[in-house]
Amino acid sequence: MSRPGKVICCCLLALGILFGCTETEKTAPRNVIIEENPLLIGLIPEQSIFKQLERYEPLADYLSEKTGRRIKIKILPRYG
């Protein structure tokens, strides 16, 4: 193959790679929180209920913001 033929093939290959690697799937905006089917996080009773809620609510808010799903915290009544 001649030199101009190789250059044209390389250019076409590069264009194919560029157009083949574009993002086609749109993701949901991060600020929108989906209210359907919230994710439930269960906590074992290690401290008082109020201390645990105070401790884990910021984590639930952070995870809700990052995942786009509502996160609920449930403190279990016993270890079993």
All heavy atoms as an XYZ file, in Angstrom:
633
protein
N       0.854     -1.173      0.000
C       0.000      0.000      0.000
C       0.900      1.237      0.000
O       1.908      1.286      0.679
C      -0.902     -0.019      1.239
C      -1.924      1.093      1.238
S      -2.950      1.114      2.713
C      -4.222     -0.018      2.276
N       0.506      2.231     -0.780
C       1.310      3.445     -0.875
C       1.144      4.315      0.367
O       0.222      4.145      1.159
C       0.906      4.230     -2.126
O      -0.418      4.678     -1.992
N       2.019      5.271      0.528
C       1.995      6.159      1.694
C       0.683      6.947      1.797
O       0.100      7.017      2.887
C       3.198      7.102      1.648
C       3.272      7.994      2.853
C       4.622      8.728      2.881
N       4.640      9.721      3.903
C       5.062      9.531      5.145
N       5.470      8.343      5.504
N       5.060     10.510      6.018
N       0.164      7.566      0.708
C      -1.115      8.277      0.835
C      -2.265      7.348      1.223
O      -3.170      7.730      1.971
C      -1.352      8.877     -0.548
C      -0.017      8.943     -1.196
C       0.761      7.803     -0.612
N      -2.233      6.111      0.782
C      -3.266      5.145      1.145
C      -3.231      4.820      2.635
O      -4.266      4.683      3.298
N      -2.022      4.699      3.181
C      -1.869      4.422      4.614
C      -2.370      5.602      5.450
O      -3.015      5.416      6.483
C      -0.416      4.128      4.948
C       0.071      2.808      4.423
C       1.535      2.583      4.791
C       2.048      1.287      4.202
N       3.453      1.046      4.509
N      -2.085      6.816      4.994
C      -2.519      8.010      5.725
C      -4.043      8.093      5.734
O      -4.662      8.379      6.762
C      -1.889      9.285      5.107
C      -2.495     10.542      5.703
C      -0.384      9.273      5.293
N      -4.658      7.811      4.585
C      -6.127      7.861      4.500
C      -6.743      6.791      5.388
O      -7.716      7.036      6.108
C      -6.581      7.713      3.028
C      -6.197      8.964      2.244
C      -8.089      7.481      2.945
C      -6.432      8.860      0.750
N      -6.179      5.581      5.377
C      -6.694      4.507      6.239
C      -6.579      4.876      7.718
O      -7.490      4.637      8.509
C      -5.937      3.208      5.964
S      -6.433      2.412      4.436
N      -5.454      5.460      8.098
C      -5.259      5.863      9.499
C      -6.254      6.947      9.899
O      -6.806      6.925     11.005
C      -3.834      6.336      9.722
S      -2.631      5.002      9.703
N      -6.515      7.898      9.011
C      -7.477      8.970      9.300
C      -8.886      8.416      9.450
O      -9.623      8.792     10.362
C      -7.432     10.033      8.205
S      -5.929     11.021      8.239
N      -9.273      7.496      8.564
C     -10.601      6.886      8.656
C     -10.740      6.057      9.935
O     -11.789      6.072     10.585
C     -10.877      6.030      7.420
C     -11.090      6.790      6.109
C     -11.227      5.815      4.953
C     -12.312      7.687      6.209
N      -9.701      5.342     10.293
C      -9.715      4.554     11.519
C      -9.835      5.465     12.745
O     -10.608      5.190     13.662
C      -8.447      3.706     11.613
C      -8.331      2.784     12.820
C      -9.461      1.769     12.823
C      -6.992      2.076     12.808
N      -9.111      6.566     12.742
C      -9.181      7.512     13.864
C     -10.576      8.127     13.972
O     -11.116      8.286     15.077
C      -8.128      8.597     13.705
N     -11.179      8.482     12.845
C     -12.538      9.032     12.863
C     -13.535      8.009     13.374
O     -14.455      8.332     14.135
C     -12.945      9.519     11.470
C     -12.329     10.831     11.012
C     -12.707     11.102      9.564
C     -12.793     11.970     11.904
N     -13.373      6.764     12.970
C     -14.261      5.704     13.447
C     -14.165      5.516     14.952
O     -15.161      5.312     15.644
N     -12.950      5.584     15.475
C     -12.756      5.449     16.921
C     -13.377      6.635     17.655
O     -14.041      6.466     18.675
C     -11.253      5.307     17.251
C     -10.746      3.963     16.760
C     -11.003      5.461     18.747
C      -9.242      3.786     16.856
N     -13.196      7.837     17.143
C     -13.753      9.024     17.796
C     -15.275      8.987     17.846
O     -15.879      9.281     18.875
C     -13.290     10.299     17.084
C     -11.847     10.717     17.317
C     -11.507     11.919     16.454
C     -11.619     11.030     18.777
N     -15.902      8.627     16.744
C     -17.361      8.599     16.714
C     -17.926      7.381     17.439
O     -19.043      7.406     17.925
C     -17.882      8.655     15.281
C     -17.739     10.008     14.657
C     -16.919     10.183     13.563
C     -18.391     11.098     15.182
C     -16.774     11.430     12.982
C     -18.246     12.349     14.623
C     -17.438     12.518     13.509
N     -17.162      6.324     17.551
C     -17.618      5.133     18.245
C     -17.556      5.251     19.754
O     -18.202      4.500     20.477
N     -16.793      6.192     20.271
C     -16.602      6.337     21.712
C     -17.434      7.459     22.311
O     -17.145      7.923     23.411
C     -15.127      6.582     22.019
S     -14.082      5.177     21.606
N     -18.453      7.923     21.631
C     -19.283      8.986     22.188
C     -20.298      8.410     23.147
O     -20.698      7.255     23.041
C     -20.012      9.756     21.074
O     -20.830      8.836     20.354
C     -19.045     10.434     20.135
N     -20.724      9.211     24.092
C     -21.701      8.789     25.082
C     -23.095      8.892     24.483
O     -23.524      9.954     24.059
C     -21.608      9.678     26.328
C     -22.555      9.283     27.424
C     -22.430     10.186     28.631
O     -21.439     10.897     28.764
O     -23.357     10.171     29.434
N     -23.810      7.785     24.455
C     -25.146      7.786     23.875
C     -26.229      7.675     24.932
O     -27.353      8.048     24.696
C     -25.309      6.618     22.885
O     -25.057      5.393     23.582
C     -24.351      6.760     21.714
N     -25.910      7.156     26.101
C     -26.905      6.956     27.144
C     -26.912      8.159     28.082
O     -25.886      8.559     28.609
C     -26.575      5.691     27.935
C     -27.618      5.328     28.947
C     -27.286      4.019     29.628
O     -26.900      3.067     28.931
O     -27.391      3.976     30.856
N     -28.074      8.727     28.287
C     -28.204      9.871     29.185
C     -28.460      9.366     30.594
O     -29.254      8.457     30.819
C     -29.362     10.772     28.755
C     -29.174     11.377     27.386
C     -28.044     12.370     27.400
C     -27.879     12.992     26.031
N     -26.794     13.898     25.945
N     -27.792      9.970     31.574
C     -28.001      9.609     32.968
C     -28.929     10.620     33.619
O     -29.061     11.747     33.161
C     -26.658      9.586     33.726
O     -26.040     10.862     33.601
C     -25.737      8.523     33.148
N     -29.557     10.195     34.713
C     -30.470     11.080     35.426
C     -29.674     12.181     36.117
O     -28.554     11.962     36.574
C     -31.259     10.292     36.465
N     -30.225     13.385     36.198
C     -29.534     14.456     36.915
C     -29.327     14.076     38.380
O     -30.147     13.406     38.982
C     -30.490     15.641     36.794
C     -31.463     15.284     35.737
C     -31.472     13.804     35.626
N     -28.214     14.492     38.940
C     -27.887     14.106     40.316
C     -28.767     14.772     41.361
O     -28.924     14.254     42.444
C     -26.429     14.432     40.612
C     -25.489     13.544     39.870
C     -24.094     13.785     40.329
N     -23.209     12.875     39.623
C     -22.097     12.422     40.108
N     -21.707     12.799     41.295
N     -21.353     11.599     39.433
N     -29.320     15.922     41.049
C     -30.101     16.645     42.041
C     -31.515     16.112     42.184
O     -32.213     16.468     43.108
C     -30.149     18.130     41.690
C     -28.773     18.756     41.773
O     -27.902     18.241     42.450
N     -28.583     19.851     41.073
N     -31.953     15.260     41.272
C     -33.299     14.713     41.322
C     -33.275     13.448     42.152
O     -32.531     12.514     41.868
C     -33.813     14.405     39.896
C     -35.170     13.754     39.954
C     -33.854     15.679     39.077
N     -34.101     13.386     43.193
C     -34.159     12.218     44.055
C     -35.415     11.437     43.710
O     -36.518     11.972     43.713
C     -34.147     12.618     45.545
C     -32.813     13.280     45.874
C     -34.397     11.412     46.424
C     -32.709     13.777     47.288
N     -35.249     10.164     43.400
C     -36.365      9.300     43.054
C     -37.047      8.860     44.342
O     -36.422      8.292     45.229
C     -35.861      8.090     42.249
C     -35.170      8.562     40.979
C     -37.003      7.146     41.929
C     -34.432      7.478     40.246
N     -38.343      9.122     44.446
C     -39.080      8.816     45.667
C     -39.590      7.370     45.701
O     -39.932      6.874     46.747
C     -40.267      9.775     45.819
C     -39.850     11.212     46.074
C     -39.139     11.396     47.401
O     -39.465     10.677     48.364
O     -38.252     12.237     47.474
N     -39.662      6.707     44.546
C     -40.157      5.346     44.515
C     -39.127      4.391     45.110
O     -37.942      4.513     44.869
C     -40.450      4.932     43.078
C     -41.526      5.748     42.428
C     -41.710      5.369     40.973
O     -41.139      4.353     40.548
O     -42.407      6.096     40.288
N     -39.593      3.422     45.863
C     -38.754      2.374     46.435
C     -37.498      2.922     47.098
O     -36.396      2.763     46.591
C     -38.360      1.359     45.359
C     -39.550      0.678     44.748
O     -40.549      0.466     45.417
N     -39.452      0.345     43.486
N     -37.648      3.559     48.254
C     -36.448      4.075     48.921
C     -35.551      2.931     49.387
O     -36.014      1.827     49.665
C     -37.019      4.848     50.110
C     -38.352      4.259     50.357
C     -38.859      3.800     49.028
N     -34.287      3.202     49.449
C     -33.306      2.232     49.933
C     -33.316      2.294     51.456
O     -33.183      3.366     52.040
C     -31.928      2.573     49.378
C     -30.794      1.634     49.747
C     -31.054      0.246     49.191
C     -29.497      2.167     49.220
N     -33.482      1.161     52.092
C     -33.602      1.098     53.543
C     -32.290      0.601     54.145
O     -31.765     -0.438     53.736
C     -34.745      0.152     53.922
C     -35.086      0.032     55.386
C     -35.604      1.358     55.925
C     -36.116     -1.045     55.583
N     -31.771      1.356     55.111
C     -30.559      0.962     55.832
C     -30.968      0.654     57.264
O     -31.514      1.502     57.968
C     -29.500      2.079     55.808
C     -29.046      2.347     54.382
C     -28.325      1.710     56.696
C     -28.063      3.471     54.251
N     -30.722     -0.577     57.694
C     -31.063     -0.991     59.052
C     -29.870     -0.848     59.979
O     -28.750     -1.208     59.628
N     -30.123     -0.310     61.150
C     -29.058     -0.117     62.145
C     -29.343     -0.973     63.363
O     -30.485     -1.043     63.828
C     -28.977      1.354     62.557
C     -28.697      2.360     61.443
C     -28.787      3.767     61.984
C     -27.334      2.118     60.832
N     -28.314     -1.586     63.901
C     -28.483     -2.364     65.121
C     -28.528     -1.409     66.314
O     -27.976     -0.312     66.263
C     -27.358     -3.405     65.283
C     -26.000     -2.722     65.303
C     -27.432     -4.448     64.192
C     -24.855     -3.651     65.625
N     -29.182     -1.797     67.380
C     -29.336     -0.892     68.534
C     -28.071     -0.812     69.378
O     -27.949     -1.443     70.422
C     -30.489     -1.524     69.313
C     -30.417     -2.971     68.971
C     -29.927     -3.041     67.570
N     -27.102     -0.005     68.946
C     -25.848      0.108     69.677
C     -25.837      1.306     70.632
O     -25.089      1.324     71.582
C     -24.676      0.211     68.708
C     -24.728      1.453     67.842
C     -23.547      1.568     66.901
O     -22.553      0.861     67.106
O     -23.637      2.372     65.978
N     -26.640      2.340     70.352
C     -26.700      3.543     71.172
C     -28.173      3.901     71.336
O     -29.048      3.155     70.921
C     -25.983      4.697     70.479
C     -24.537      4.454     70.189
C     -23.936      5.560     69.330
O     -24.625      6.465     68.889
N     -22.647      5.472     69.079
N     -28.435      5.053     71.919
C     -29.821      5.490     71.990
C     -30.316      5.816     70.585
O     -29.537      6.153     69.687
C     -29.973      6.710     72.898
O     -29.618      7.888     72.221
N     -31.601      5.703     70.392
C     -32.198      5.924     69.077
C     -31.896      7.330     68.576
O     -31.558      7.526     67.406
C     -33.722      5.687     69.142
C     -33.988      4.213     69.420
C     -34.404      6.106     67.870
C     -35.439      3.897     69.703
N     -31.999      8.296     69.442
C     -31.799      9.689     69.043
C     -30.352      9.964     68.644
O     -30.091     10.691     67.680
C     -32.251     10.631     70.158
C     -33.691     10.413     70.533
C     -34.030      9.831     71.740
C     -34.706     10.764     69.658
C     -35.353      9.618     72.069
C     -36.031     10.557     69.978
C     -36.363      9.979     71.187
N     -29.397      9.371     69.355
C     -27.989      9.542     68.994
C     -27.689      8.899     67.650
O     -26.943      9.445     66.840
C     -27.087      8.941     70.067
C     -26.952      9.783     71.305
C     -25.977      9.144     72.263
C     -25.868      9.952     73.540
N     -24.948      9.321     74.502
N     -28.285      7.738     67.417
C     -28.044      7.067     66.142
C     -28.646      7.858     64.980
O     -28.019      7.973     63.927
C     -28.626      5.658     66.165
C     -27.718      4.678     66.864
C     -28.179      3.261     66.686
O     -29.259      2.902     67.135
N     -27.371      2.466     66.026
N     -29.843      8.368     65.161
C     -30.445      9.177     64.098
C     -29.606     10.418     63.817
O     -29.387     10.781     62.665
C     -31.871      9.574     64.473
C     -32.915      8.476     64.346
C     -34.263      8.974     64.842
C     -33.026      7.989     62.922
N     -29.125     11.058     64.880
C     -28.285     12.249     64.724
C     -26.984     11.906     64.005
O     -26.476     12.684     63.204
C     -27.989     12.820     66.107
C     -27.215     14.110     66.107
C     -26.984     14.613     67.518
O     -27.932     14.649     68.307
O     -25.824     14.946     67.817
N     -26.480     10.716     64.253
C     -25.212     10.302     63.666
C     -25.355      9.879     62.197
O     -24.495     10.185     61.370
C     -24.647      9.137     64.469
C     -23.321      8.654     63.982
C     -22.802      7.563     64.872
N     -21.497      7.120     64.396
C     -20.859      6.087     64.888
N     -21.368      5.401     65.876
N     -19.697      5.733     64.411
N     -26.433      9.177     61.857
C     -26.546      8.579     60.531
C     -27.404      9.374     59.542
O     -27.393      9.067     58.350
C     -27.075      7.149     60.642
C     -26.051      6.213     61.250
C     -26.177      5.772     62.564
C     -24.951      5.796     60.522
C     -25.242      4.928     63.132
C     -24.003      4.950     61.077
C     -24.161      4.519     62.382
O     -23.218      3.691     62.931
N     -28.143     10.365     59.980
C     -28.931     11.182     59.042
C     -28.047     11.899     58.011
O     -28.395     11.921     56.837
C     -29.791     12.198     59.793
C     -31.093     11.636     60.322
C     -32.035     11.177     59.229
O     -32.098     11.814     58.164
O     -32.719     10.171     59.461
N     -26.905     12.488     58.405
C     -26.045     13.109     57.378
C     -25.554     12.104     56.333
O     -25.455     12.422     55.151
C     -24.872     13.684     58.175
C     -25.403     13.879     59.542
C     -26.400     12.785     59.753
N     -25.286     10.879     56.748
C     -24.873      9.843     55.805
C     -25.999      9.523     54.831
O     -25.777      9.417     53.622
C     -24.457      8.573     56.551
C     -24.115      7.371     55.675
C     -22.889      7.658     54.821
C     -23.921      6.140     56.525
N     -27.219      9.406     55.337
C     -28.368      9.125     54.472
C     -28.597     10.270     53.486
O     -28.886     10.031     52.310
C     -29.608      8.884     55.316
N     -28.458     11.501     53.950
C     -28.621     12.653     53.054
C     -27.543     12.658     51.970
O     -27.834     12.917     50.801
C     -28.565     13.958     53.849
C     -29.742     14.106     54.800
O     -30.781     13.454     54.574
O     -29.618     14.876     55.771
N     -26.321     12.364     52.352
C     -25.215     12.331     51.390
C     -25.438     11.244     50.342
O     -25.284     11.468     49.146
C     -23.899     12.089     52.133
C     -22.719     11.883     51.221
C     -22.102     12.962     50.603
C     -22.226     10.604     50.971
C     -21.021     12.776     49.760
C     -21.148     10.415     50.131
C     -20.550     11.503     49.528
O     -19.494     11.309     48.688
N     -25.827     10.055     50.800
C     -26.063      8.961     49.865
C     -27.249      9.247     48.953
O     -27.234      8.886     47.776
C     -26.288      7.657     50.635
C     -25.061      7.077     51.332
C     -25.446      5.872     52.168
C     -23.996      6.706     50.332
N     -28.277      9.908     49.487
C     -29.427     10.277     48.658
C     -29.007     11.225     47.550
O     -29.434     11.097     46.404
C     -30.506     10.953     49.506
O     -31.077     10.051     50.402
N     -28.168     12.170     47.884
C     -27.701     13.144     46.890
C     -26.845     12.480     45.822
O     -26.972     12.770     44.638
C     -26.905     14.237     47.594
C     -26.440     15.333     46.677
C     -25.646     16.381     47.420
O     -26.063     16.765     48.532
O     -24.607     16.810     46.899
N     -25.970     11.573     46.230
C     -25.053     10.938     45.283
C     -25.727      9.886     44.408
O     -25.377      9.728     43.250
C     -23.872     10.301     46.018
C     -22.935     11.306     46.619
C     -22.271     12.116     45.533
C     -21.295     13.095     46.104
N     -20.643     13.907     45.106
N     -26.672      9.128     44.977
C     -27.285      8.037     44.222
C     -28.547      8.450     43.488
O     -28.946      7.785     42.544
C     -27.627      6.857     45.141
O     -28.569      7.286     46.127
C     -26.382      6.288     45.784
N     -29.194      9.518     43.942
C     -30.449      9.926     43.319
C     -31.642      9.148     43.830
O     -32.726      9.251     43.289
N     -31.455      8.342     44.850
C     -32.551      7.581     45.462
C     -32.729      8.028     46.895
O     -31.771      8.418     47.559
C     -32.236      6.083     45.465
C     -32.314      5.472     44.092
C     -32.183      4.001     44.156
N     -33.342      3.400     44.798
C     -33.480      2.098     44.983
N     -32.532      1.286     44.593
N     -34.539      1.615     45.554
N     -33.941      7.944     47.367
C     -34.217      8.312     48.752
C     -33.684      7.208     49.660
O     -33.908      6.028     49.409
C     -35.715      8.476     48.956
C     -36.061      8.959     50.326
C     -37.490      9.439     50.382
N     -37.766      9.898     51.715
C     -38.730      9.395     52.473
N     -39.522      8.475     52.006
N     -38.903      9.847     53.686
N     -32.982      7.586     50.700
C     -32.416      6.644     51.661
C     -33.157      6.807     52.979
O     -33.266      7.913     53.498
C     -30.906      6.907     51.886
C     -30.138      6.957     50.569
C     -30.317      5.894     52.847
C     -30.042      5.655     49.842
N     -33.680      5.708     53.506
C     -34.359      5.732     54.800
C     -33.534      4.934     55.795
O     -32.930      3.921     55.445
C     -35.755      5.114     54.691
C     -36.734      5.979     53.925
C     -38.098      5.328     53.857
C     -38.739      5.386     55.219
N     -40.123      4.893     55.200
N     -33.528      5.403     57.038
C     -32.816      4.716     58.109
C     -33.841      4.106     59.046
O     -34.790      4.771     59.468
C     -31.903      5.690     58.868
C     -30.790      6.164     57.956
C     -31.337      5.029     60.109
C     -29.860      7.152     58.589
N     -33.647      2.828     59.360
C     -34.525      2.148     60.303
C     -33.660      1.565     61.401
O     -32.730      0.817     61.135
C     -35.304      1.032     59.617
C     -36.207      0.295     60.558
C     -37.054     -0.719     59.845
C     -37.788     -1.524     60.874
N     -39.180     -1.351     60.831
N     -33.983      1.928     62.614
C     -33.254      1.391     63.761
C     -34.000      0.166     64.243
O     -35.191      0.233     64.594
C     -33.120      2.436     64.876
C     -32.342      3.633     64.312
C     -32.432      1.856     66.080
C     -32.246      4.800     65.224
N     -33.312     -0.966     64.226
C     -33.944     -2.233     64.580
C     -34.143     -2.312     66.094
O     -33.313     -1.817     66.864
C     -33.075     -3.383     64.084
C     -32.805     -3.374     62.578
C     -31.799     -4.448     62.225
C     -34.079     -3.548     61.806
N     -35.231     -2.927     66.558
C     -35.495     -2.983     68.004
C     -34.570     -3.914     68.770
O     -34.380     -3.760     69.964
C     -36.942     -3.451     68.079
C     -37.186     -4.168     66.793
C     -36.304     -3.518     65.781
N     -33.975     -4.913     68.069
C     -33.098     -5.866     68.759
C     -32.079     -6.408     67.776
O     -32.176     -6.189     66.570
C     -33.899     -7.002     69.389
C     -34.794     -7.707     68.416
C     -35.759     -8.635     69.159
N     -36.816     -9.060     68.279
C     -36.761    -10.153     67.508
N     -35.691    -10.905     67.523
N     -37.756    -10.471     66.731
N     -31.102     -7.138     68.266
C     -30.054     -7.666     67.413
C     -30.551     -8.791     66.509
O     -30.070     -8.983     65.422
C     -28.887     -8.209     68.259
C     -28.025     -7.113     68.808
C     -28.218     -6.648     70.100
C     -27.031     -6.559     68.046
C     -27.419     -5.641     70.608
C     -26.232     -5.550     68.542
C     -26.439     -5.101     69.826
O     -25.654     -4.111     70.323
N     -31.495     -9.576     66.956
C     -31.986    -10.739     66.200
C     -32.640    -10.346     64.941
O     -32.635    -10.950     63.928
